[in-house]
Amino acid sequence: MSLLLLAAACLLTVTLGYGGRCWLSPFGDCRKCHGMGHALKNDRKGRLKRGKDCRRCKATGKRIRVGRWIYNRAARTYRAGTR
């Protein structure tokens, strides 16, 4: 029984931690461009230069977290149903 209780406590801790993270910081870095908003390219001499804008985040470098997206969708559905 104690192993089951420990697993439930760990799951609850992780869930509440992620929920708090989504509440405090709803946007995270884009996974494709790593928060830069664009790709990096090398020129002929091997130096880094700015590449094309990231299409996934539309050059903002930010994305909405999955937990926040779920919360926003649920809140929108709730508001639409109570009107």
N, C-alpha and C positions, 0 to 999 in steps of 0.2 A: 504494500500500500504506500509506503514512503517513497518508492521509486516513481510511482504514478503521480504522487503529490509534487515531487521535485520537478518532473517533466511539465506538469501543468503550471507550476510557478515560473519556470523558465519561459514557457510559451507566453504566459501573461506578461512577463517582464519585457520580452522582445516586442510584443504587440503594442504595449503601452509606450515603449521607447520610440518605436517607429511612428506611432500616432502623434506623439509629442514633437518629433522631428518634422513631420508634415505640417503640424500646426505652427511651429515657430519659423520654419523655412520651407514654404510650399514649393519653391523652385530649386532645382539642382542643376549641376552642370550637364550640358549635352553630352551624350555618350559617344557621339560620332566625332565631334571636334574638340572634346574635352574642355568645353567652356570658352574656347577662343573665338568662335563664331566664323572661323574660316579654316581652310586646310593650309598646310605648309608645303611648299615646293622647293626644290633645289634648282638653282640656275646652273649654267654651264660650268661655272667655277666651283660649284659645290656649296655655295652660300645659301642659307635659307631665305626664302622670300614668301610673301603672302600669296596664297592661292585663291581659289574661288570661294565664294561665300557658302556656308553650310546650308544645305537645303532642308535638313531635318529641323533645325531650330530657327531657320530664316535669319541667320547671321546675328542672333541675339546672344548665343552661347548658353542659353538657359532652356530648361524643359520643366514641365510640371511633373511632380512626383506622382507615382501610381496611387498612393494612398490619398493624396489630395484630390486627384482626378475622380476617384471613387466617391469621396465625400461631396465634391461639387455636384456630381451627377445625382447622388441621393438627395441632396438638398434641393436641387432643381425639380426633381420629381415630386418631392414632398410639397414644395410651394405650388406646383401646378395642380396637385390633387386637392389642396385645401382652399382653393379659390372658388 
